[in-house]
Amino acid sequence: DMAPSSSHQSARNELTAGACAGAASTFLTHPLDTLRVRMQVGSFPGAVAAFRSILAAEGLSAFWRGLSVPLAASTVRSALSFGCLSAVLRALCDEPATPTLGECAVAGSVTCALGAVYLHPCDRIKILLQVRHEGRAFSGPLEVVQTVVRRSGFRGLYRGIGVCVVMDLVSGAIYFGGNRWLTVNFAEGGGGDGGDSGDGATQALKLVGAGSLSGVSSWAAIYPLDVVRTRMAAQPFGWEGAADIARQLFRTGGERAFFRGLVPCLARSCFSDGIFFPVYWSVSWQLGTRGQD
């Protein structure tokens, strides 16, 4: 009876591939994420001005501040997300290996919303590490947790979770549904059978394009909400609500305030998702090939 063993091996491969892809994409794009957060919280006129100001005042290391939290979180998140996505697809679909666009969108939405329960506290810690408070930065994740919990209890780590869940419901549907559509209609269509190096290289480039476009689209759709969410998460002790923050942003900066940091965000998304999916499929393929030996 080989079915259970094969199923377990497939699940392990998905978890491993997701973890590797998450770690690679997070490590390589963290400076752009820091730039996005600092622009959302601050009042820089543009990405170049923000970069120069942070570099002059805090040095190059400032762009890597808080890396340990998202690196660990994204590794686990990516592994669990693809494991959860596969489980949801198996529950939804008659043919999990070839899901429809709608099935991918629903599964992605559910997967990302469930992941917010675990990921949001990690993201709040990361944001508090990336920004400065009263002229100083937190020394590390432990100081952030101790400070927030001492003043606000454990619920303080979940500040902004409601906005985060709404964001993830929308972005998950666009991200996974969009990637499925692009992969079927763009990457797989005319991609050849991968029988020679030219076909393989073309297929890899198409997968990079599909991953990048789906990521950019999902971020563009939710970005104004992300600005509000980041503002909420960057306040260590304040309990100003999402509506109050949105009104304040509009009053002080108009519609443009909701798009601060969009350029580095989309650049990061393009690189991150362009890295993520090729690494994921490459590791999955390697593990699958070894498992057949």
Secondary structure, DSSP 8 states (H G I E B T S, - for coil): --HHHHHHHHHHHHHHHHHHHHHHHHHHHHHHHHHHHHHHHS--SSHHHHHHHHHHHH-GGGGGTTTHHHHHHHHHHHHHHHHHHHHHHHHH-SSTTS--HHHHHHHHHHHHHHHHHHHHHHHHHHHHHHS-BTTB--SSHHHHHHHHHHHH-GGGGGTTHHHHHHHHHHHHHHHHHHHHHHIIIIISTT---S-SHHHHHHHHHHHHHHHHHHHHHHHHHHHHHHHHHHHHHT-SS----HHHHHHHHHHHHGGGGGGTTHHHHHHHHHHHHHHHHHHHHHHHHHHHHHHT-
